[in-house]
């Protein structure tokens, strides 16, 4: 299984970006999807997640600005980011939790750079 993230780039403060992440390969049931980010010198942190039942969870810092959505039929997860601020600058990683015969397994994308700067 491979995850490919895309959609990052350079945007001015107040702007928007939409990240996408596509999974390919021998995919079993997806139990959850999410996005993490890691800024220089900081630990990787959870940005948003969505469960297979559609429940969502957001970091306090992005609530009201970011929206996560998942499409299990297409094996994709999206992150719509609005009102971007310089503090949102980071490498964004997608993750999918898949059910394997031996239990759940986390698959990670390669990361996509988001830079918010004027």
C-alpha positions as CSV (number, residue, x, y, z in Angstrom):
1,X,0.0,0.0,0.0
2,X,1.3,3.5,-0.9
3,X,-0.1,6.9,0.0
4,X,0.6,9.8,-2.3
5,X,-0.1,13.3,-0.9
6,X,-0.4,16.4,-3.1
7,X,-1.6,20.0,-3.1
8,X,1.0,21.7,-1.0
9,X,2.6,24.9,-2.0
10,X,3.3,28.6,-1.2
11,X,0.3,30.7,-0.2
12,X,-0.1,34.2,1.3
13,X,-1.6,34.6,4.8
14,X,-5.3,34.4,4.6
15,X,-5.2,32.2,1.5
16,X,-6.4,28.6,1.0
17,X,-5.1,25.3,-0.1
18,X,-6.6,21.8,-0.5
19,X,-4.5,18.8,0.2
20,X,-5.3,15.4,-1.3
21,X,-4.0,12.0,-0.4
22,X,-4.6,8.9,-2.5
23,X,-4.0,5.3,-1.4
24,X,-3.1,2.6,-3.9
25,X,-2.2,-1.1,-3.7
26,X,-3.8,-4.0,-1.9
27,X,-6.2,-2.1,0.3
28,X,-8.3,-3.6,3.0
29,X,-10.9,-1.8,5.0
30,X,-9.9,1.7,6.0
31,X,-10.8,2.4,9.6
32,X,-9.6,6.0,9.8
33,X,-7.9,8.8,7.9
34,X,-6.0,11.8,9.0
35,X,-3.5,14.5,8.5
36,X,-0.5,15.4,10.6
37,X,2.0,18.2,10.3
38,X,5.5,18.8,11.4
39,X,7.1,22.3,11.5
40,X,10.9,22.8,11.7
41,X,12.1,22.0,15.2
42,X,8.8,20.8,16.4
43,X,7.2,17.4,16.9
44,X,4.7,16.0,14.5
45,X,1.2,16.9,15.5
46,X,-2.3,15.7,14.6
47,X,-4.1,18.3,12.5
48,X,-7.4,16.4,11.8
49,X,-8.8,13.0,11.5
50,X,-12.0,11.3,10.2
51,X,-13.3,7.9,11.2
52,X,-14.9,5.3,9.0
53,X,-18.3,6.4,10.4
54,X,-17.6,10.1,9.5
55,X,-16.7,11.4,12.9
56,X,-14.1,14.2,12.8
57,X,-11.5,15.5,15.2
58,X,-9.5,18.7,14.8
59,X,-6.6,20.3,16.6
60,X,-7.7,23.4,18.5
61,X,-5.4,25.6,16.3
62,X,-7.2,24.7,13.1
63,X,-10.8,24.4,14.2
64,X,-13.1,26.6,12.1
65,X,-10.4,27.0,9.4
66,X,-9.7,23.4,8.2
67,X,-12.1,20.7,7.0
68,X,-11.2,17.1,6.6
69,X,-13.1,14.7,4.4
70,X,-12.6,11.1,3.4
71,X,-13.8,9.1,0.4
72,X,-13.5,5.4,1.3
73,X,-14.8,4.3,-2.1
74,X,-11.9,6.2,-3.8
75,X,-9.4,5.5,-1.0
76,X,-8.8,9.3,-0.7
77,X,-8.6,11.9,2.1
78,X,-8.7,15.6,1.7
79,X,-7.8,18.6,3.9
80,X,-9.4,22.0,2.9
81,X,-7.3,24.7,4.6
82,X,-8.7,28.2,4.7
83,X,-7.5,31.4,6.4
84,X,-4.0,30.1,6.4
85,X,-1.5,31.7,8.8
86,X,2.3,31.6,9.0
87,X,2.1,29.2,11.9
88,X,0.5,26.7,9.6
89,X,3.8,26.3,7.7
90,X,4.9,22.7,7.9
91,X,5.2,19.5,6.1
92,X,1.8,17.8,6.0
93,X,1.5,14.0,6.2
94,X,-1.6,11.9,5.5
95,X,-2.2,8.7,7.3
96,X,-4.7,5.9,6.8
97,X,-5.4,3.2,9.3
98,X,-6.3,0.0,7.6
99,X,-7.6,-3.3,8.9
100,X,-5.3,-6.2,8.2
101,X,-5.8,-9.8,9.2
102,X,-3.4,-9.3,12.1
103,X,-4.8,-6.0,13.2
104,X,-4.8,-2.3,12.3
105,X,-1.8,-0.9,10.5
106,X,-0.9,2.8,9.9
107,X,0.2,3.8,6.4
108,X,1.8,7.2,5.9
109,X,2.2,9.4,2.9
110,X,5.5,11.1,1.9
111,X,4.5,14.6,3.1
112,X,3.7,17.7,1.2
113,X,5.2,21.1,2.1
114,X,2.8,24.0,3.0
115,X,4.4,27.4,3.3
116,X,2.4,30.4,4.4
117,X,4.3,33.6,3.8
118,X,3.9,37.1,2.3
